[in-house]
Each structure stands twice: as C-alpha cells, then as structure tokens.
Amino acid sequence: QVQLVESGGGLVQAGGSLRLSCAASGSIFSIYTMGWYRQAPGKQRELVAGITTGGITNYGDLVKGRFTISRDNTKNTVYLQMNSLKPEDTAVYYCNVLDRGSWFPIHWGQGTQVTVSS
C-alpha cells in the first residue's frame, strides 16, 4: 500500500506560480505512473497531469503549456509546477497513483487546496 502526502498549495494571485509536491511512501515508488487530478466546487474531477516511470507525460488540455509535472525517484516525490495561474485553476489538487494505460486514478492522496485570486 502506498501513502501519498501533498504539500505546496495555497493562495496566489492570477498570473502567479505554485509548486506542489507529493511524497510517496509504503511501496516502490519508481514502478508507478504518478499524477495529479483536481476538483473544483461543483465540477467533476479532472486529470491535470501524469508521468510514467519512463518520464512520458500527459496533460489536461486546460493546463498545457502552463503546468509541468516531474518526478524524482530518489526522493519518492512527484512535483507539479504551475505557472500563469488563472482563477479557474482554483481547486483541490490530489496526488495519485495512475493506471498506466488509461491515466485513471487508482490511489489518492488527501488533497491540497489551491486558490487563485483575480
């Protein structure tokens, strides 16, 4: 069983940046496809970004060109660098273990709030 702990959320003005981190423990991190989902109030959860063990990435259409996902297998950590933030990026961001083929989440962290003010 893997445990995921997110950090780095907070309040930022539109146009600003945040970096989320997700520390994983309890299993062999390097074998997992990892990623981030988010959920805004009244909306469905959506894929933000995913990264395979080999470094292949996948981004949601709304964040392409603004967000970057990366991982450090030596630290069992996955990161999400968020630039040019918009108010519509406001959501709870969840770190996930993802299914390799579908990018669907199969394990969730507790989430971290990101709020972007206009």
C-alpha positions in Angstrom: 0.0 0.0 0.0 1.3 3.4 -0.9 0.7 6.6 1.1 0.7 10.0 -0.7 1.1 13.3 1.1 0.7 16.5 -0.9 2.1 19.9 0.0 2.6 23.3 -1.5 -0.9 24.5 -2.0 -2.1 28.0 -1.0 -3.4 31.3 -2.2 -1.9 33.1 -5.1 -2.8 35.9 -7.4 -3.7 35.3 -11.0 -0.5 35.1 -13.1 1.5 33.7 -10.2 3.1 30.3 -9.7 2.9 27.5 -7.2 4.8 24.2 -6.9 3.0 21.2 -5.5 4.9 18.3 -4.1 3.8 14.7 -3.3 5.8 12.5 -1.2 5.1 8.8 -1.5 5.9 6.0 1.0 5.0 2.5 1.7 5.8 0.9 -1.6 8.2 1.0 -4.5 7.5 4.5 -5.9 9.6 4.0 -9.1 7.3 1.4 -10.6 4.2 3.7 -10.5 2.7 6.0 -13.0 2.0 9.1 -11.0 -0.1 12.2 -11.5 -2.4 14.9 -10.3 -6.1 15.3 -10.5 -8.1 18.3 -9.4 -11.7 19.0 -8.4 -13.3 22.4 -8.3 -16.6 23.1 -6.4 -19.5 21.8 -8.4 -17.3 20.2 -11.1 -16.0 16.7 -11.8 -12.5 15.6 -11.0 -10.2 16.0 -14.0 -6.7 14.9 -14.9 -4.2 17.7 -14.6 -1.0 15.8 -15.5 0.5 12.4 -15.3 4.0 11.0 -15.7 5.1 7.4 -16.3 8.1 5.7 -14.8 9.9 6.4 -18.1 9.1 10.1 -18.0 6.3 10.2 -20.6 3.9 12.9 -19.6 0.2 13.6 -20.3 -1.5 16.9 -19.6 -5.1 18.1 -19.4 -6.0 20.5 -22.2 -6.7 23.3 -19.8 -3.1 23.3 -18.4 -1.0 22.5 -21.3 1.9 25.0 -21.7 1.4 26.3 -18.2 1.9 23.3 -15.9 4.9 20.9 -15.7 4.9 17.6 -14.0 8.2 15.9 -12.9 9.4 13.2 -10.6 12.4 12.3 -8.5 12.5 8.6 -7.9 15.5 9.0 -5.5 13.2 11.1 -3.3 9.9 9.2 -4.0 8.4 12.6 -4.9 6.4 13.9 -7.8 6.1 17.6 -8.5 3.6 19.9 -10.3 5.0 23.3 -11.3 2.1 25.6 -12.0 2.7 28.9 -13.8 0.5 31.6 -15.2 -2.2 30.5 -12.8 -5.8 31.5 -13.5 -8.8 31.8 -11.2 -10.3 28.8 -12.9 -7.4 26.7 -11.7 -8.8 27.0 -8.2 -9.5 23.5 -6.9 -8.4 20.8 -4.5 -5.4 19.1 -6.1 -4.9 15.4 -5.5 -1.8 13.4 -5.9 -2.5 10.0 -7.5 -1.1 6.7 -8.5 -2.4 6.2 -12.0 -3.2 3.3 -14.2 -0.5 3.2 -16.8 -2.8 2.5 -19.8 -5.8 4.8 -19.0 -4.3 7.5 -16.8 -7.2 6.9 -14.4 -6.5 7.3 -10.7 -6.3 4.2 -8.6 -5.0 5.7 -5.4 -5.5 9.1 -3.9 -3.7 11.5 -1.5 -5.7 13.7 0.9 -5.6 16.7 -1.4 -4.2 20.3 -1.1 -6.2 23.4 -1.8 -5.1 25.8 -4.5 -6.9 29.2 -4.7 -6.1 31.7 -7.4 -7.5 35.2 -6.8 -8.3 37.6 -9.7 
